């Protein structure tokens, strides 16, 4: 079946450090891939997405590239800030439309310290 | 535009009691979804409404869970009777065509 695996946390970084959160997926067909973020006390927010191979999603300095050959969608940011502290979820949607359910990874908690 | 609203934000109940969670989607969104995150694990799909009809309820864990969507507007998720393993965060999301909007979630603690 379809599934998402991401690196276990928690991850603690100093401000301005480089961030990578690894994500790999298993899916039939050509899923859409997402990164969602949950800031403390808030709901899930879509951070970025990519709908086909080699697409790069980007937002707020975060980037992730859809790599079909390695079935990966790693999240990166060149210089993290304290305000980036949150839980990050890698996810996929099988058919690529919003009608279809989203399958999430377990989440990676990120803490950025000054 | 108002977002997806969930009530209550927190609920603590005793094992065996009943709890009802509510979700108000964004007005005009036909698609409404329930998800939950249990014990810090992955967020799992529970069910999907299209208007008032259940499109997919394959993720509902057992018959102690009952979801309804009155008139295709707000939705409720009732847990009766609640068990310890039901503790977690329950998320609701709504969608028109392109993209989900999630609510802040209801944190349910069963003691």
Contacts between the chains, C-beta under 8 A, distances in Angstrom:
chain1	res1	chain2	res2	distance
A	4	B	42	7.5
A	36	B	102	7.7
A	41	B	104	7.6
A	42	B	104	5.9
A	43	B	3	7.7
A	43	B	4	7.3
A	43	B	91	7.0
A	43	B	102	4.6
A	43	B	103	5.2
A	43	B	104	4.0
A	43	B	105	6.0
A	44	B	43	7.7
A	44	B	91	6.2
A	44	B	93	7.6
A	44	B	102	3.8
A	44	B	105	7.8
A	45	B	102	7.2
A	46	B	99	6.4
A	46	B	100	7.0
A	89	B	42	7.8
A	89	B	43	6.5
A	91	B	43	8.0
A	97	B	97	7.7
A	98	B	31	6.9
A	98	B	95	4.3
A	98	B	96	7.7
A	98	B	97	6.2
A	98	B	98	5.7
A	98	B	99	5.5
A	98	B	100	6.0
A	99	B	31	6.2
A	99	B	48	7.9
A	99	B	50	7.9
A	99	B	55	7.9
A	99	B	95	7.4
A	101	B	33	6.8
A	101	B	45	4.2
A	101	B	48	6.1
A	101	B	56	6.6
A	101	B	59	7.4
A	102	B	33	8.0
A	102	B	35	7.7
A	102	B	43	8.0
A	102	B	45	6.9
A	102	B	100	6.9
A	103	B	45	7.2
A	104	B	35	7.7
A	104	B	42	4.9
A	104	B	43	4.0
A	104	B	44	7.4
A	105	B	42	5.8
A	106	B	40	7.7
A	106	B	41	5.8
A	106	B	42	4.4
A	107	B	37	7.7
A	107	B	40	7.5
A	107	B	42	6.9
A	107	B	43	7.5
